Amino acid sequence: MKTTIDLPDELLHRVKILAAQRQTTLKELVLAGLDWVLQSEVAASRRDEAMDRLKRGLHLAGKPLGRQEAHERR
């Protein structure tokens, strides 16, 4: 699908130079950048979910397992 975006002249100039240095196209750089943003969002979401699980803690027999109990050596 085609779309149009409006970029500042200085940014477009720098990106075109980078594309030429990498022997790629402006389109490929934009696609890579958008993919990176999407992957970052997924990673952040997973990280937030993991932190929520950690904050809730482990629940054994209806009683939350505290930090001290989790690290006890028997």
Backbone as a printed PyTorch tensor [residue, N CA C, xyz], in Angstrom:
tensor([[[  0.8460,  -1.1680,   0.0000],
         [  0.0000,   0.0000,   0.0000],
         [  0.8970,   1.2390,   0.0000]],

        [[  0.5250,   2.2030,  -0.7250],
         [  1.3010,   3.4350,  -0.7910],
         [  0.7090,   4.4590,   0.1660]],

        [[  1.6110,   5.2780,   0.7250],
         [  1.1840,   6.3710,   1.5910],
         [  2.1570,   7.5210,   1.4170]],

        [[  1.7900,   8.6750,   1.8920],
         [  2.6410,   9.8540,   1.7940],
         [  2.9120,  10.3590,   3.1980]],

        [[  4.1770,  10.6530,   3.4670],
         [  4.5180,  11.2710,   4.7490],
         [  5.3160,  12.5370,   4.4830]],

        [[  5.1850,  13.4930,   5.3740],
         [  5.8680,  14.7710,   5.2370],
         [  7.0270,  14.7960,   6.2200]],

        [[  8.2550,  14.8190,   5.7050],
         [  9.4510,  14.8300,   6.5390],
         [ 10.1370,  16.1850,   6.4390]],

        [[ 10.7420,  16.6220,   7.5330],
         [ 11.5400,  17.8500,   7.4530],
         [ 12.6960,  17.6390,   6.4610]],

        [[ 13.0310,  18.6880,   5.7210],
         [ 14.0710,  18.5870,   4.6910],
         [ 15.3910,  18.0560,   5.2390]],

        [[ 15.8210,  18.5610,   6.3930],
         [ 17.1050,  18.1350,   6.9720],
         [ 17.0920,  16.6420,   7.2970]],

        [[ 15.9940,  16.1490,   7.8620],
         [ 15.8840,  14.7280,   8.1870],
         [ 15.9130,  13.8880,   6.9130]],

        [[ 15.1580,  14.2880,   5.9180],
         [ 15.1340,  13.5470,   4.6540],
         [ 16.5280,  13.4980,   4.0290]],

        [[ 17.2320,  14.6060,   4.0690],
         [ 18.5920,  14.6570,   3.5160],
         [ 19.5080,  13.6690,   4.2450]],

        [[ 19.4630,  13.6800,   5.5910],
         [ 20.3120,  12.7830,   6.3720],
         [ 19.9580,  11.3170,   6.1340]],

        [[ 18.6660,  11.0230,   6.0070],
         [ 18.2410,   9.6420,   5.8010],
         [ 18.6570,   9.1480,   4.4140]],

        [[ 18.5690,  10.0090,   3.4280],
         [ 18.9970,   9.6080,   2.0920],
         [ 20.4950,   9.3030,   2.0640]],

        [[ 21.2790,  10.0830,   2.7880],
         [ 22.7240,   9.8290,   2.8750],
         [ 22.9680,   8.4850,   3.5610]],

        [[ 22.2690,   8.2440,   4.6630],
         [ 22.4220,   6.9790,   5.3780],
         [ 22.0300,   5.7990,   4.4930]],

        [[ 20.9440,   5.9340,   3.7690],
         [ 20.4980,   4.8580,   2.8750],
         [ 21.5750,   4.5700,   1.8210]],

        [[ 22.1570,   5.6040,   1.2650],
         [ 23.2040,   5.4120,   0.2590],
         [ 24.4260,   4.7400,   0.8790]],

        [[ 24.7990,   5.1520,   2.0910],
         [ 25.9570,   4.5510,   2.7590],
         [ 25.7180,   3.0660,   3.0450]],

        [[ 24.4880,   2.7260,   3.3660],
         [ 24.1510,   1.3250,   3.6690],
         [ 23.7440,   0.5400,   2.4260]],

        [[ 23.7690,   1.1990,   1.3050],
         [ 23.3740,   0.5950,   0.0290],
         [ 21.9750,  -0.0150,   0.1270]],

        [[ 21.0510,   0.7910,   0.6360],
         [ 19.6570,   0.3770,   0.7520],
         [ 18.7790,   1.5370,   0.3090]],

        [[ 17.4950,   1.4150,   0.5430],
         [ 16.5580,   2.4510,   0.1130],
         [ 15.9440,   3.1410,   1.3200]],

        [[ 15.3810,   4.3060,   1.0700],
         [ 14.6450,   5.0260,   2.0940],
         [ 13.4950,   4.1580,   2.6030]],

        [[ 12.8290,   3.4730,   1.6910],
         [ 11.7190,   2.5960,   2.0630],
         [ 12.1800,   1.5230,   3.0460]],

        [[ 13.3110,   0.8910,   2.7810],
         [ 13.8190,  -0.1620,   3.6710],
         [ 14.1700,   0.3890,   5.0480]],

        [[ 14.7270,   1.5910,   5.1000],
         [ 15.0280,   2.1990,   6.3960],
         [ 13.7510,   2.4960,   7.1730]],

        [[ 12.7450,   3.0000,   6.4920],
         [ 11.4630,   3.2830,   7.1480],
         [ 10.8420,   1.9890,   7.6550]],

        [[ 10.8570,   0.9390,   6.8350],
         [ 10.2990,  -0.3490,   7.2610],
         [ 11.0460,  -0.8960,   8.4750]],

        [[ 12.3720,  -0.8030,   8.4640],
         [ 13.1710,  -1.2830,   9.5950],
         [ 12.8560,  -0.4730,  10.8510]],

        [[ 12.7080,   0.8200,  10.6960],
         [ 12.3940,   1.6740,  11.8390],
         [ 11.0190,   1.3770,  12.4200]],

        [[ 10.0410,   1.1900,  11.5660],
         [  8.6940,   0.8670,  12.0360],
         [  8.6620,  -0.5040,  12.7050]],

        [[  9.3910,  -1.4540,  12.1380],
         [  9.4620,  -2.7890,  12.7330],
         [ 10.1050,  -2.7170,  14.1110]],

        [[ 11.1580,  -1.9150,  14.2500],
         [ 11.8340,  -1.7480,  15.5320],
         [ 10.8800,  -1.1660,  16.5750]],

        [[ 10.0940,  -0.1810,  16.1910],
         [  9.1300,   0.4280,  17.1120],
         [  8.1030,  -0.6070,  17.5660]],

        [[  7.5980,  -1.3880,  16.6340],
         [  6.6090,  -2.4070,  16.9850],
         [  7.2050,  -3.4730,  17.9040]],

        [[  8.4250,  -3.9080,  17.6350],
         [  9.0790,  -4.9000,  18.4890],
         [  9.3370,  -4.3320,  19.8770]],

        [[  9.6810,  -3.0600,  19.9530],
         [  9.9130,  -2.4100,  21.2450],
         [  8.6250,  -2.3790,  22.0650]],

        [[  7.5010,  -2.1320,  21.4010],
         [  6.2130,  -2.1080,  22.0900],
         [  5.8640,  -3.4810,  22.6500]],

        [[  6.1080,  -4.5190,  21.8580],
         [  5.8330,  -5.8910,  22.3140],
         [  6.7300,  -6.2230,  23.5020]],

        [[  8.0100,  -5.8660,  23.4050],
         [  8.9490,  -6.1430,  24.4960],
         [  8.5370,  -5.3930,  25.7560]],

        [[  8.1240,  -4.1400,  25.6080],
         [  7.7020,  -3.3510,  26.7670],
         [  6.4590,  -3.9540,  27.4000]],

        [[  5.5430,  -4.4120,  26.5730],
         [  4.3190,  -5.0270,  27.0840],
         [  4.6470,  -6.2990,  27.8580]],

        [[  5.5310,  -7.1220,  27.3020],
         [  5.9390,  -8.3520,  27.9890],
         [  6.6620,  -8.0460,  29.2930]],

        [[  7.4950,  -7.0120,  29.2650],
         [  8.2200,  -6.6140,  30.4660],
         [  7.2390,  -6.1470,  31.5400]],

        [[  6.2500,  -5.3520,  31.1530],
         [  5.2510,  -4.8720,  32.1040],
         [  4.4510,  -6.0290,  32.6920]],

        [[  4.0910,  -7.0010,  31.8510],
         [  3.3590,  -8.1740,  32.3420],
         [  4.2010,  -8.9690,  33.3340]],

        [[  5.4880,  -9.1250,  33.0410],
         [  6.3810,  -9.8550,  33.9410],
         [  6.5180,  -9.1190,  35.2720]],

        [[  6.6380,  -7.8070,  35.2200],
         [  6.7450,  -7.0310,  36.4600],
         [  5.4700,  -7.1480,  37.2890]],

        [[  4.3220,  -7.1440,  36.6290],
         [  3.0540,  -7.3180,  37.3470],
         [  3.0060,  -8.6700,  38.0490]],

        [[  3.4620,  -9.7140,  37.3520],
         [  3.4910, -11.0530,  37.9700],
         [  4.4260, -11.0690,  39.1720]],

        [[  5.5830, -10.4170,  39.0410],
         [  6.5200, -10.3700,  40.1650],
         [  5.9320,  -9.6140,  41.3560]],

        [[  5.2380,  -8.5220,  41.0810],
         [  4.6430,  -7.7300,  42.1600],
         [  3.5410,  -8.5050,  42.8810]],

        [[  2.8120,  -9.3210,  42.1340],
         [  1.7610, -10.1320,  42.7600],
         [  2.3690, -11.2200,  43.6300]],

        [[  3.5340, -11.6950,  43.2820],
         [  4.2360, -12.7010,  44.0650],
         [  3.6800, -14.0960,  43.8480]],

        [[  4.3180, -15.0460,  44.5290],
         [  3.8930, -16.4370,  44.4630],
         [  2.8750, -16.6840,  45.5630]],

        [[  1.8470, -17.4290,  45.2540],
         [  0.8260, -17.7510,  46.2520],
         [  0.7790, -19.2650,  46.4090]],

        [[  1.2020, -19.7120,  47.5730],
         [  1.2060, -21.1350,  47.8610],
         [  0.2170, -21.4060,  48.9850]],

        [[ -0.6990, -22.3170,  48.7660],
         [ -1.7060, -22.6830,  49.7610],
         [ -2.4720, -21.4590,  50.2470]],

        [[ -2.7030, -20.5020,  49.3350],
         [ -3.4840, -19.3330,  49.6940],
         [ -2.7010, -18.2630,  50.4340]],

        [[ -1.4390, -18.5200,  50.7600],
         [ -0.6300, -17.5560,  51.4940],
         [  0.5020, -17.0640,  50.5840]],

        [[  0.6120, -15.7390,  50.4090],
         [  1.6970, -15.2280,  49.5630],
         [  3.0610, -15.5970,  50.1410]],

        [[  3.9760, -15.9600,  49.2740],
         [  5.3360, -16.2790,  49.6730],
         [  6.1380, -14.9870,  49.6610]],

        [[  6.6560, -14.5840,  50.8030],
         [  7.4180, -13.3440,  50.9180],
         [  8.8400, -13.5000,  50.4190]],

        [[  9.5320, -12.3980,  50.2980],
         [ 10.9100, -12.4120,  49.8000],
         [ 11.8070, -13.2520,  50.7010]],

        [[ 11.7020, -13.0360,  51.9920],
         [ 12.5510, -13.7650,  52.9370],
         [ 12.3020, -15.2700,  52.8300]],

        [[ 11.0340, -15.6580,  52.7610],
         [ 10.6900, -17.0780,  52.6510],
         [ 11.1880, -17.6760,  51.3370]],

        [[ 11.1100, -16.8990,  50.2850],
         [ 11.5360, -17.3910,  48.9730],
         [ 13.0410, -17.6510,  48.9330]],

        [[ 13.7890, -16.9180,  49.7480],
         [ 15.2420, -17.0290,  49.7150],
         [ 15.8030, -17.8660,  50.8730]],

        [[ 14.9390, -18.4020,  51.7050],
         [ 15.4040, -19.2300,  52.8140],
         [ 16.0560, -20.4980,  52.3090]],

        [[ 17.1110, -20.9080,  52.9800],
         [ 17.7830, -22.1760,  52.6580],
         [ 17.4560, -23.1620,  53.7670]],

        [[ 17.0410, -24.3090,  53.4140],
         [ 16.7120, -25.3200,  54.4330],
         [ 17.6340, -26.4820,  54.3260]]])
